[in-house]
């Protein structure tokens, strides 16, 4: 039986925070007494990154804008790899849809599960957490929160804290020689909201990973004159369409001209920094603050979620991600069961030994297939400890690897492929319009026309 005073704070109501809310309410629906849950969300609605806003810089309250989402984003991985195990796309949409939905459709799916759980009553919107402090004598957290709408400050006491703010909101902005002389526009990917505005322009994207790839191809789709991606270590190596290419690292910028380390130069109209994000938690003191590069097993987190130095503090979604929504679920169910006492918190030495074993395994990861398999094994380890529905993780690994092969074959047509759900066995339909030709990213357009049976093809192998 839980102590009636037991209280849990969830910081952030994006996909990770929503997973935590779902986990606790699922236990409650099954007859388990749960703690008092309070979720603080600084935006006016939930969804985290998926809560699209046109704003950049600061929001209507003067707070840093959280979301890095842009208007015409489509899923860049098959939905079959991120599907919730206990709330499927079939359950939500009542019919097959394509494997690569646009932003608004994925938002509808995420929102639908949360609405079904009736957890919105547990979220305090427009509430920004300013400070979390832990008292060793009482073993409780003091959480200071500003209510942005009512312009009040509250201080509350909690027994456990779950940090679910993500790590794609605070841009990593490197120094680039001469960039202050660039006379065009310079933005970070965090501030990118749409590709149409770059039609006819020559773009330099600094970065060689998913943000550069996706924004670059989106700008190409929307009519950019030239897209050049500058990589630091190695090129992405796709068969880029005409008008898109890669160059090595920028050595210096002088006015509109960028010179690369291979000695070549080009003139550009705009620069987009696709240089990643920082693990930054401004509300946490240094002794509670995760400080890690973006990797698959951040040091200091037992089972990838619980702060080793203080196992009353938990992080969801803090690692680099192949899996996303269903991994957040696996983590949320595990943390919930730690808090409920269903899973015992090991001793400090036992936690350290467990982390060392997983870090040793992670250090052996030397390519993408091994990385995807590592994360699948990590998720399996969490699910086996809880009542979250197990799913065919090895098949999802195969889907990820097939997706990567599709991208190598054709970077502008891979979103036209289809896959089969490991949850329901449903094979996706082909979207009614090839992605490169589809200029309407709305949910209404996407869902208004169904593919004919002849348009359905076998899943990608």
Secondary structure, DSSP 8 states (H G I E B T S, - for coil): ---TT-EEEEE--SHHHHHHHHHHHHHHHTT----EEEEEESSSSS-GGGS--S--SB-TTS-B------TT-B-SS-GGGT-BTTB-HHHHHSS---SS-BHHHHHHHHHHHHHHHT-GGGEEETEEEEEEEEETTTTEEEEEEEETTTTEEEEEEESEEEE---SSSSB-----TTGGG--SEEEEGGG---SGGGTT-EEEEE--SHHHHHHHHHHHHTT-SEEEEE-SS--------TTEEEE--EEEEETTEEEETTS-EEE-SEEEE---B----TTB-TTT-----S-SS-TTEETTTEETT-TTEEESS-S--SS-HHHHHHHHHHHHHHHHTSS----HHHHHHHHHHHHHHHHT--SHHHHHHHHHHHHHHHHTTSSS----HHHHHHHHHHHHHHHHH-TTTGGG---B-TTT--B----SS-GGG-----HHHHHHS---GGG------
